[in-house]
Amino acid sequence: MECDVAVLGGGPGGYPAAIRAAQLGAKVVLIEQDRIGGTCITVGCIPTKTWVQTAHALKDAGSTFAQLGVNVTGVEHDFAVTQKNKETIVNGLVNGITGVVKANGIEVVNGRGSFKDDHTIAVDGGEDVSFGQAIITTGSHALSPPVDGIDGPLCVDSTGLLQVDQIPKRVVILGGGVIGVEFASILQHFGSQVTIVEMLDSLIPTEDADASKELHRAFKKRDITMHLGARATGVQDGDSAVLSFEASDGTAGQVEADLVLVATGRGPNVADIGLEAAGVRFDPRKGIETDAAMRTSVPHIFAAGDVAGRWQLAHTSFREGEVAAENATGHEAEVDYAAVPRCIYTDPEVAGVGLTEAQARERHGDDVAVGRMPFSANARAQMYAEKTGWVKTIHETRYGELLGIVIVGPQATELVNAGVIGITAEATIETIGDSIAAHPTLAEAVKEAALVALGRPIHLPPARPRAKAAAAR
Ligand SMILES: Cc1cc2nc3c(=O)[nH]c(=O)nc-3n(C[C@H](O)[C@H](O)[C@H](O)COP(=O)(O)OP(=O)(O)OC[C@H]3O[C@@H](n4cnc5c(N)ncnc54)[C@H](O)[C@@H]3O)c2cc1C
């Protein structure tokens, strides 16, 4: 089988790459060993967020409705229905995107592919695919830390957890990164007793430090137990699992649980796909080396998504796939990573875009100012009965350029898109502060955070002298 562009892997990196290359007139073959949609649709973004929605509903029925004067009795969680809903949504999206791929005239080959040489991909049980250009989008897999007993029957990764037929009464989550905290938040609303064991000193350690602290505070209020700075040393299985850890002060601890979720990161799928035969340079831990055009060390072979090792996000994978396809079909494009939204679907939600405050201060020194607007002073947040959190704007003070927005609170993952557009358009803090935000909306908190940064908030009392001076700098 011959084609202009072969795409290896049909997830958020692969299917947009295949569609874009077809739109640009190429004959495209998409090789996928499983279902089109990849990790994101089948075992990642989509199934986890359907659980998030159920978690929100449980919280609403359990406490929010009563605050709004709606009394519900006999609230029950039918987990079998939750799972069925998740599968229905996943299957619908897989079918939808498979239809779109086919409607673009793309030939889909089912099977595991690996490079035979730099112009041929062999497919298990199928014909070889010879290509002019190729795009590698094989994604990533869950990593397991070197801890005794971590592969026992009561230890699961995120894919295993999504398939359980009963909610674990007690769960210990190894890892306080994005995947770990999302499941902690969901499972606590599902009624599990949740413990997080994290080796570093904070949750979501790569996020803005204020956001990390706010999430920690909120989790504490929700009775989620957190052992931070704690290194797991072993898991023992019996009727239940006992996870042992060593705290930062050297003391030993143990947590007993019905299930252990191992959420300690993901590694690129670079093994056994013939990268050596194709001459593509890669690092087993960091993934395939690419330039901003997503070109690998072999000029007619591109890589995109998790396997390219920059971000592990569906939306960066989408864009990288499109850019790879444009370059593979003779056009010129590059990925601009300045405004990548970072969304964490916990309760409260956390989202950021651009620089964190620490990164901004590292790059711009004292020429940085922030503005912070609490949701407790936002009218719409009060109506939602969601007053936790705030919006923080971060800008540099020489030209006023917006550098980052960080949000903790209701709809943070939606609101952050205002920051995506602002940073992409190189907006100034005045652009945000002087814009007209619809009233009453949560989005007003974004505008008002900018006004705080400019020293002229309307819905907060005047800043104290020190903060005011800092804001005016
Ligand atoms: C629990 C969880 C929750 C997540 N939530 C979010 C979220 O809310 N938002 C977000 O942006 N990101 C989220 N992610 C990350 C997101 O799923 C990934 O970043 C995204 O799926 C990466 O896309 P990809 O195309 O690079 O790889 P994948 O989605 O992993 O797709 C790779 C595809 O390649 C196929 N493949 C691999 N090797 C071969 C081969 N040799 N031959 C043929 N086919 C092959 C695989 O079967 C797979 O379908 C989440 C991830 C997890 C695990």
The ligand as an ORCA input file, in Angstrom:
! r2SCAN-3c Opt
* xyz 0 1
  C      -6.373      9.764     32.972
  C      -5.970     10.795     31.966
  C      -6.666     11.977     31.888
  C      -6.295     12.940     30.964
  N      -7.010     14.102     30.914
  C      -6.661     15.063     30.018
  C      -7.406     16.269     29.913
  O      -8.403     16.467     30.619
  N      -7.012     17.183     29.012
  C      -5.910     17.001     28.208
  O      -5.569     17.875     27.420
  N      -5.185     15.865     28.288
  C      -5.533     14.893     29.162
  N      -4.827     13.722     29.196
  C      -3.681     13.559     28.291
  C      -4.131     13.175     26.874
  O      -4.954     12.037     26.932
  C      -2.916     12.917     26.011
  O      -2.044     14.031     26.078
  C      -3.304     12.697     24.563
  O      -4.171     11.587     24.441
  C      -2.050     12.456     23.715
  O      -2.421     12.226     22.388
  P      -1.462     11.358     21.434
  O      -2.144     11.302     20.114
  O      -0.097     11.871     21.507
  O      -1.418      9.913     22.103
  P      -2.566      8.883     22.460
  O      -3.831      9.556     22.754
  O      -1.981      7.988     23.491
  O      -2.783      8.078     21.117
  C      -1.807      7.239     20.599
  C      -2.490      6.217     19.729
  O      -1.507      5.490     19.023
  C      -1.840      4.128     19.004
  N      -0.582      3.389     18.828
  C       0.494      3.392     19.642
  N       1.477      2.647     19.122
  C       1.007      2.166     17.955
  C       1.563      1.327     16.956
  N       2.795      0.856     17.060
  N       0.792      1.013     15.898
  C      -0.476      1.480     15.765
  N      -1.043      2.272     16.686
  C      -0.308      2.630     17.754
  C      -2.514      3.893     20.345
  O      -3.352      2.763     20.306
  C      -3.287      5.191     20.526
  O      -4.582      5.104     19.992
  C      -5.192     12.720     30.102
  C      -4.491     11.524     30.159
  C      -4.881     10.554     31.085
  C      -4.113      9.263     31.131
*
